Amino acid sequence: MITHKQFDNGFKYIEIENNQAEAKIALQGAHLFHYKVKDKPSLLWLSEAAYFEEGKAIRGGIPVCFPWFGKNKDNPSLPQHGFARTQVWTVVLEEETGEGTTHIRLQLKPNAYTLAQWAYLFDVTLDITIGHKLSIALSVTNTDTKPFEISTALHTYFNVSNIDNISIKGLDNKAYYDALEEKTSIQHGDIFIQEEVDRVYSYPSETITLFDGDAKVNLQQEGSNSLVVWNPWIEKSKQMSDMTEDGYRTMVCLETSNAREDSRVLKPNESHVLKAVVSQEIDTTVKY
Ligand code: BG6
């Protein structure tokens, strides 16, 4: 079942329920902010202090970063992570598939606001498929007459039982840019998070695994040679009005991206697809 809903302030979202899973997608940002497979814990973290307001990005779920990731290289005063997450997208397709999943396609087209920040014509769609697995694919086509460069991310916030319990596999021996130290290092072994982490890993394994006690989440990526790992920890969280004091303890961001050197240049009529597929293997006794 696909239902169009809105909060009291008029903020619109789609609610999805099928025999496999349930989900909620805000039209602003094409932002998936809830996804739960039947009999499994909610996959995506959502801040208890998140804003559902026009012009503010939702803290949690899967923000879509486009057309730039992080600060804009040419004009750092422009909104961090681009305009896609605060623009209202249009639903262009909603269907229940033969496999029992639900497929939603949202589209973002240029307008006066986007052109004032980034003077290019583009066609961007986000395909979200809700089932036992979650599939999310960002397709960008250059509809302009000149090439453009994009850096993007599916900025996924994963729910974890406690940050002390997790490890991340699939990045051993990979080079990463540490945005806090502003230098490049090599990862040795699995990742454990015990402090603020803000890194862009290059050439991650095709599947990244997040272990949380007996629970396991697999993140498969396509069209991506970079993965961002982020947790704001204590001090950074205090600077964010949409984070609660201990929110950082129950989340980690693993962001399928085209960030930094993995930015892509698209010529006129060229397209690029950035895709993440997430599946959970969960011991249902784990409490979230
Ligand atoms: C991460 C960046 O992807 O997003 C961090 O690497 C940033 O540097 C974080 O702090 C959150 O960004 P924002 O704009 O949602 O607060």
Boltz pocket constraint, residues with backbone or C-beta under 6 A from the ligand:
constraints:
  - pocket:
      binder: B
      contacts: [[A, 57], [A, 70], [A, 80], [A, 81], [A, 155], [A, 179], [A, 198], [A, 199], [A, 228], [A, 229], [A, 230], [A, 255]]
      max_distance: 6.0
